[in-house]
Amino acid sequence: MRAEWQAHIDELLQTYQEKRRQIQEMQSKLETIEAEAEAADGMVRVTVDRQGRLTSLELDPRVQRRLGSAELAEAIMEASKEAQSQVADQMRAAMQDLVPEGAAKENFDIAKLLPERPDNIDAVRERLGILPP
């Protein structure tokens, strides 16, 4: 195998490994995303995780005197939707540099961008006669 081919293959593998590292870092950041939002003049506060699941609900004691049950439910839903929207914006912003052009960014599965590892790269190198020294 020619030395320039070996160098090119090594460069491609190094690029792959760098992209894989960037994706792993981004996934770690995505796992910590959460958002908080308020409604009813701050008397209702919610926190949602990266998947939009409600993780915290805080009600000001005054809310029981000021809002009926339907209004309270509406305020909780309003705050939840706002927090979910913030999470979606954060996710899009975190992924925008790694999502390929033309991909549906809102539904893109970043885990599919690169496989866990290239298919048995040593077998490929052996078949091509370019095993590393």
Kinemage of the C-alpha trace (Angstrom):
@kinemage 1
@onewidth
@group {chain A} dominant
@subgroup {mainchain}
@vectorlist {calphas} color= white
{ca met a 1} P 0.000 0.000 0.000
{ca arg a 2} L 1.294 3.433 -0.871
{ca ala a 3} L 2.450 5.672 1.932
{ca glu a 4} L 0.229 8.546 0.745
{ca trp a 5} L -2.837 6.278 0.924
{ca gln a 6} L -1.870 5.258 4.437
{ca ala a 7} L -1.456 8.915 5.386
{ca his a 8} L -4.848 9.751 3.890
{ca ile a 9} L -6.553 6.878 5.710
{ca asp a 10} L -4.889 7.898 8.971
{ca glu a 11} L -6.054 11.481 8.419
{ca leu a 12} L -9.637 10.315 7.784
{ca leu a 13} L -9.567 8.176 10.915
{ca gln a 14} L -8.235 11.092 12.947
{ca thr a 15} L -10.993 13.344 11.565
{ca tyr a 16} L -13.573 10.685 12.436
{ca gln a 17} L -12.245 10.402 15.985
{ca glu a 18} L -12.316 14.200 16.427
{ca lys a 19} L -15.919 14.407 15.196
{ca arg a 20} L -16.851 11.537 17.516
{ca arg a 21} L -15.283 13.431 20.451
{ca gln a 22} L -17.198 16.590 19.531
{ca ile a 23} L -20.446 14.644 19.402
{ca gln a 24} L -19.801 13.046 22.776
{ca glu a 25} L -19.118 16.477 24.297
{ca met a 26} L -22.281 17.842 22.755
{ca gln a 27} L -24.320 14.899 24.062
{ca ser a 28} L -22.994 15.582 27.553
{ca lys a 29} L -24.093 19.210 27.250
{ca leu a 30} L -27.503 18.208 25.907
{ca glu a 31} L -28.083 15.946 28.896
{ca thr a 32} L -27.870 18.920 31.268
{ca ile a 33} L -30.291 21.175 29.397
{ca glu a 34} L -33.324 22.316 31.339
{ca ala a 35} L -35.479 25.418 31.403
{ca glu a 36} L -37.598 27.323 33.885
{ca ala a 37} L -40.628 29.490 33.147
{ca glu a 38} L -43.209 31.445 35.125
{ca ala a 39} L -46.882 32.309 34.686
{ca ala a 40} L -49.631 34.119 36.603
{ca asp a 41} L -47.387 37.023 37.560
{ca gly a 42} L -44.698 34.699 38.912
{ca met a 43} L -47.010 32.747 41.170
{ca val a 44} L -46.511 29.572 39.098
{ca arg a 45} L -42.982 28.398 38.305
{ca val a 46} L -42.075 25.211 36.446
{ca thr a 47} L -38.864 23.503 35.426
{ca val a 48} L -38.640 20.978 32.589
{ca asp a 49} L -35.803 18.670 31.588
{ca arg a 50} L -34.274 18.247 28.131
{ca gln a 51} L -37.160 16.037 27.053
{ca gly a 52} L -39.742 18.567 28.169
{ca arg a 53} L -40.790 16.569 31.218
{ca leu a 54} L -41.921 18.563 34.217
{ca thr a 55} L -39.298 18.213 36.963
{ca ser a 56} L -40.384 20.967 39.327
{ca leu a 57} L -43.572 22.864 40.066
{ca glu a 58} L -43.645 25.720 42.548
{ca leu a 59} L -46.839 27.524 43.525
{ca asp a 60} L -46.832 30.760 45.476
{ca pro a 61} L -49.229 30.403 48.434
{ca arg a 62} L -51.146 33.464 47.155
{ca val a 63} L -52.109 31.590 43.986
{ca gln a 64} L -54.900 29.740 45.829
{ca arg a 65} L -56.571 33.030 46.731
{ca arg a 66} L -56.154 34.656 43.319
{ca leu a 67} L -56.805 31.877 40.788
{ca gly a 68} L -59.550 29.327 40.422
{ca ser a 69} L -58.681 25.733 39.565
{ca ala a 70} L -59.184 26.232 35.813
{ca glu a 71} L -57.028 29.370 35.801
{ca leu a 72} L -54.347 27.615 37.842
{ca ala a 73} L -54.321 24.675 35.430
{ca glu a 74} L -54.045 27.111 32.510
{ca ala a 75} L -51.140 28.940 34.181
{ca ile a 76} L -49.299 25.648 34.784
{ca met a 77} L -49.796 24.654 31.145
{ca glu a 78} L -48.654 28.083 29.935
{ca ala a 79} L -45.467 27.959 31.990
{ca ser a 80} L -44.798 24.349 30.922
{ca lys a 81} L -45.164 25.174 27.229
{ca glu a 82} L -42.851 28.170 27.576
{ca ala a 83} L -40.198 26.084 29.350
{ca gln a 84} L -40.509 23.332 26.715
{ca ser a 85} L -40.040 25.930 23.989
{ca gln a 86} L -36.897 27.212 25.729
{ca val a 87} L -35.511 23.660 25.933
{ca ala a 88} L -36.173 23.107 22.218
{ca asp a 89} L -34.360 26.368 21.397
{ca gln a 90} L -31.385 25.350 23.553
{ca met a 91} L -31.240 21.916 21.900
{ca arg a 92} L -31.327 23.409 18.398
{ca ala a 93} L -28.616 25.913 19.283
{ca ala a 94} L -26.381 23.208 20.760
{ca met a 95} L -26.749 20.948 17.718
{ca gln a 96} L -26.697 23.454 14.876
{ca asp a 97} L -22.977 23.106 14.119
{ca leu a 98} L -23.079 19.309 13.805
{ca val a 99} L -26.355 18.766 11.966
{ca pro a 100} L -25.749 18.245 8.245
{ca glu a 101} L -27.205 20.750 5.784
{ca gly a 102} L -30.724 19.818 4.753
{ca ala a 103} L -31.399 17.589 7.773
{ca ala a 104} L -34.591 18.196 9.736
{ca lys a 105} L -32.927 19.899 12.702
{ca glu a 106} L -35.882 19.588 15.059
{ca asn a 107} L -36.043 15.780 14.761
{ca phe a 108} L -32.415 14.954 14.008
{ca asp a 109} L -30.987 12.052 16.045
{ca ile a 110} L -27.400 13.104 16.764
{ca ala a 111} L -26.468 9.558 17.822
{ca lys a 112} L -26.890 8.479 14.190
{ca leu a 113} L -24.404 11.035 12.876
{ca leu a 114} L -21.502 8.667 13.472
{ca pro a 115} L -21.579 5.024 14.534
{ca glu a 116} L -20.019 3.989 17.842
{ca arg a 117} L -16.835 3.087 15.951
{ca pro a 118} L -15.923 2.373 12.354
{ca asp a 119} L -16.618 -1.188 11.253
{ca asn a 120} L -13.505 -3.113 12.228
{ca ile a 121} L -10.975 -0.652 10.842
{ca asp a 122} L -8.117 -3.084 11.505
{ca ala a 123} L -9.742 -5.675 9.219
{ca val a 124} L -10.079 -3.031 6.521
{ca arg a 125} L -6.441 -2.026 6.961
{ca glu a 126} L -5.319 -5.655 6.864
{ca arg a 127} L -7.329 -6.307 3.690
{ca leu a 128} L -5.704 -3.235 2.126
{ca gly a 129} L -2.277 -4.202 3.384
{ca ile a 130} L -1.840 -1.097 5.526
{ca leu a 131} L -1.659 -2.310 9.114
{ca pro a 132} L -0.091 0.317 11.383
{ca pro a 133} L 3.492 -0.303 12.489
